[in-house]
């Protein structure tokens, strides 16, 4: 299970928790979604969690510039 949350200030900058989850969920072989401030996903590949976390970090850094 993965969960992402965004504060109001980063949502205003265009970062949405649902977009982040959709970007990283392939790493765990699952599905997910949510709202701009909170989203979750589940999958059947727990070995992919480290990759999902590093992908999330890179995505956030890219979006924040």
DOLOTOR-654209 format. One record per atom (N, C-alpha, C): y, z, x; atom name; residue in three letters. Coordinates in nm, 2 decimals. Example, Ala and Ser with C-alpha at 12.3 -4.5 7.8 and 13.67 -1.06 7.14 Angstrom:
// residues 2
((-0.57,0.78,1.32),N,Ala)
((-0.45,0.78,1.23),CA,Ala)
((-0.33,0.78,1.32),C,Ala)
((-0.22,0.71,1.28),N,Ser)
((-0.11,0.71,1.37),CA,Ser)
((0.00,0.79,1.29),C,Ser)
// end
This chain:
// residues 65
((-0.12,0.00,0.08),N,Unk)
((0.00,0.00,0.00),CA,Unk)
((0.12,0.00,0.09),C,Unk)
((0.21,-0.09,0.06),N,Unk)
((0.34,-0.09,0.13),CA,Unk)
((0.45,-0.07,0.03),C,Unk)
((0.56,0.00,0.07),N,Unk)
((0.67,0.02,-0.01),CA,Unk)
((0.80,0.00,0.07),C,Unk)
((0.90,-0.06,0.00),N,Unk)
((1.03,-0.09,0.07),CA,Unk)
((1.14,-0.04,-0.02),C,Unk)
((1.24,0.02,0.04),N,Unk)
((1.36,0.06,-0.04),CA,Unk)
((1.48,0.03,0.04),C,Unk)
((1.58,-0.01,-0.03),N,Unk)
((1.71,-0.05,0.02),CA,Unk)
((1.82,0.03,-0.04),C,Unk)
((1.92,0.07,0.04),N,Unk)
((2.03,0.14,-0.01),CA,Unk)
((2.13,0.04,-0.07),C,Unk)
((2.22,0.10,-0.15),N,Unk)
((2.32,0.01,-0.22),CA,Unk)
((2.40,-0.08,-0.12),C,Unk)
((2.44,-0.02,-0.01),N,Unk)
((2.52,-0.09,0.08),CA,Unk)
((2.45,-0.21,0.14),C,Unk)
((2.32,-0.20,0.17),N,Unk)
((2.25,-0.32,0.23),CA,Unk)
((2.21,-0.42,0.12),C,Unk)
((2.19,-0.37,0.00),N,Unk)
((2.17,-0.47,-0.11),CA,Unk)
((2.29,-0.55,-0.13),C,Unk)
((2.41,-0.49,-0.12),N,Unk)
((2.54,-0.57,-0.13),CA,Unk)
((2.55,-0.67,-0.02),C,Unk)
((2.48,-0.65,0.10),N,Unk)
((2.48,-0.74,0.21),CA,Unk)
((2.38,-0.85,0.19),C,Unk)
((2.30,-0.84,0.08),N,Unk)
((2.20,-0.95,0.06),CA,Unk)
((2.06,-0.91,0.09),C,Unk)
((2.03,-0.79,0.14),N,Unk)
((1.89,-0.75,0.16),CA,Unk)
((1.83,-0.69,0.04),C,Unk)
((1.72,-0.75,-0.01),N,Unk)
((1.66,-0.70,-0.13),CA,Unk)
((1.52,-0.66,-0.09),C,Unk)
((1.48,-0.54,-0.14),N,Unk)
((1.34,-0.49,-0.12),CA,Unk)
((1.23,-0.58,-0.16),C,Unk)
((1.25,-0.65,-0.28),N,Unk)
((1.15,-0.74,-0.33),CA,Unk)
((1.13,-0.86,-0.23),C,Unk)
((1.25,-0.91,-0.18),N,Unk)
((1.24,-1.02,-0.08),CA,Unk)
((1.16,-0.98,0.05),C,Unk)
((1.19,-0.86,0.09),N,Unk)
((1.12,-0.81,0.21),CA,Unk)
((0.97,-0.80,0.19),C,Unk)
((0.93,-0.74,0.08),N,Unk)
((0.79,-0.72,0.04),CA,Unk)
((0.72,-0.86,0.04),C,Unk)
((0.79,-0.95,-0.03),N,Unk)
((0.73,-1.09,-0.04),CA,Unk)
((0.71,-1.15,0.10),C,Unk)
((0.80,-1.12,0.19),N,Unk)
((0.80,-1.17,0.33),CA,Unk)
((0.68,-1.11,0.41),C,Unk)
((0.65,-0.99,0.39),N,Unk)
((0.55,-0.92,0.48),CA,Unk)
((0.41,-0.91,0.41),C,Unk)
((0.40,-0.93,0.28),N,Unk)
((0.27,-0.91,0.22),CA,Unk)
((0.16,-1.00,0.27),C,Unk)
((0.19,-1.12,0.32),N,Unk)
((0.07,-1.20,0.37),CA,Unk)
((0.00,-1.13,0.48),C,Unk)
((0.06,-1.04,0.55),N,Unk)
((0.00,-0.97,0.67),CA,Unk)
((-0.11,-0.88,0.62),C,Unk)
((-0.10,-0.83,0.49),N,Unk)
((-0.21,-0.74,0.44),CA,Unk)
((-0.29,-0.81,0.34),C,Unk)
((-0.27,-0.94,0.32),N,Unk)
((-0.36,-1.01,0.23),CA,Unk)
((-0.34,-0.97,0.08),C,Unk)
((-0.22,-0.95,0.04),N,Unk)
((-0.21,-0.89,-0.10),CA,Unk)
((-0.10,-0.96,-0.18),C,Unk)
((-0.05,-0.88,-0.27),N,Unk)
((0.06,-0.93,-0.36),CA,Unk)
((0.16,-0.81,-0.38),C,Unk)
((0.28,-0.85,-0.41),N,Unk)
((0.38,-0.74,-0.44),CA,Unk)
((0.51,-0.80,-0.49),C,Unk)
((0.60,-0.71,-0.52),N,Unk)
((0.73,-0.75,-0.57),CA,Unk)
((0.80,-0.63,-0.61),C,Unk)
((0.92,-0.65,-0.67),N,Unk)
((1.00,-0.54,-0.72),CA,Unk)
((1.14,-0.58,-0.74),C,Unk)
((1.22,-0.48,-0.73),N,Unk)
((1.37,-0.49,-0.76),CA,Unk)
((1.44,-0.49,-0.63),C,Unk)
((1.57,-0.52,-0.63),N,Unk)
((1.65,-0.52,-0.51),CA,Unk)
((1.65,-0.39,-0.43),C,Unk)
((1.64,-0.28,-0.50),N,Unk)
((1.65,-0.15,-0.44),CA,Unk)
((1.51,-0.09,-0.40),C,Unk)
((1.40,-0.13,-0.47),N,Unk)
((1.27,-0.08,-0.44),CA,Unk)
((1.16,-0.18,-0.48),C,Unk)
((1.06,-0.19,-0.39),N,Unk)
((0.95,-0.28,-0.42),CA,Unk)
((0.82,-0.22,-0.35),C,Unk)
((0.71,-0.27,-0.40),N,Unk)
((0.58,-0.23,-0.34),CA,Unk)
((0.48,-0.34,-0.34),C,Unk)
((0.38,-0.33,-0.26),N,Unk)
((0.27,-0.43,-0.25),CA,Unk)
((0.14,-0.36,-0.21),C,Unk)
((0.04,-0.42,-0.25),N,Unk)
((-0.10,-0.38,-0.21),CA,Unk)
((-0.18,-0.49,-0.16),C,Unk)
((-0.27,-0.46,-0.07),N,Unk)
((-0.35,-0.57,-0.02),CA,Unk)
((-0.49,-0.52,0.02),C,Unk)
((-0.57,-0.61,0.07),N,Unk)
((-0.71,-0.57,0.11),CA,Unk)
((-0.73,-0.58,0.26),C,Unk)
((-0.62,-0.59,0.34),N,Unk)
((-0.64,-0.60,0.49),CA,Unk)
((-0.55,-0.49,0.55),C,Unk)
((-0.60,-0.37,0.56),N,Unk)
((-0.52,-0.26,0.62),CA,Unk)
((-0.50,-0.28,0.77),C,Unk)
((-0.58,-0.36,0.83),N,Unk)
((-0.55,-0.39,0.97),CA,Unk)
((-0.43,-0.47,0.99),C,Unk)
((-0.37,-0.53,0.89),N,Unk)
((-0.25,-0.60,0.90),CA,Unk)
((-0.12,-0.52,0.89),C,Unk)
((-0.14,-0.39,0.86),N,Unk)
((-0.02,-0.31,0.85),CA,Unk)
((0.07,-0.31,0.97),C,Unk)
((0.02,-0.29,1.09),N,Unk)
((0.12,-0.30,1.21),CA,Unk)
((0.19,-0.43,1.21),C,Unk)
((0.13,-0.54,1.18),N,Unk)
((0.20,-0.67,1.18),CA,Unk)
((0.30,-0.68,1.07),C,Unk)
((0.27,-0.62,0.95),N,Unk)
((0.36,-0.62,0.84),CA,Unk)
((0.49,-0.54,0.88),C,Unk)
((0.47,-0.42,0.95),N,Unk)
((0.58,-0.34,0.99),CA,Unk)
((0.67,-0.41,1.09),C,Unk)
((0.61,-0.48,1.19),N,Unk)
((0.69,-0.55,1.29),CA,Unk)
((0.76,-0.67,1.23),C,Unk)
((0.69,-0.74,1.13),N,Unk)
((0.76,-0.85,1.06),CA,Unk)
((0.87,-0.80,0.98),C,Unk)
((0.86,-0.68,0.91),N,Unk)
((0.97,-0.62,0.84),CA,Unk)
((1.09,-0.59,0.92),C,Unk)
((1.06,-0.53,1.04),N,Unk)
((1.17,-0.49,1.13),CA,Unk)
((1.25,-0.62,1.18),C,Unk)
((1.17,-0.72,1.21),N,Unk)
((1.24,-0.85,1.26),CA,Unk)
((1.32,-0.91,1.14),C,Unk)
((1.27,-0.91,1.02),N,Unk)
((1.34,-0.97,0.91),CA,Unk)
((1.47,-0.89,0.88),C,Unk)
((1.46,-0.76,0.88),N,Unk)
((1.58,-0.68,0.86),CA,Unk)
((1.69,-0.71,0.97),C,Unk)
((1.64,-0.71,1.09),N,Unk)
((1.74,-0.74,1.20),CA,Unk)
((1.80,-0.87,1.19),C,Unk)
((1.72,-0.97,1.15),N,Unk)
((1.77,-1.11,1.13),CA,Unk)
((1.88,-1.11,1.02),C,Unk)
((1.85,-1.05,0.91),N,Unk)
((1.93,-1.05,0.79),CA,Unk)
((2.07,-0.97,0.82),C,Unk)
((2.06,-0.87,0.89),N,Unk)
((2.18,-0.79,0.92),CA,Unk)
((2.26,-0.85,1.03),C,Unk)
((2.20,-0.94,1.11),N,Unk)
((2.27,-1.01,1.22),CA,Unk)
((2.30,-0.92,1.33),C,Unk)
// end
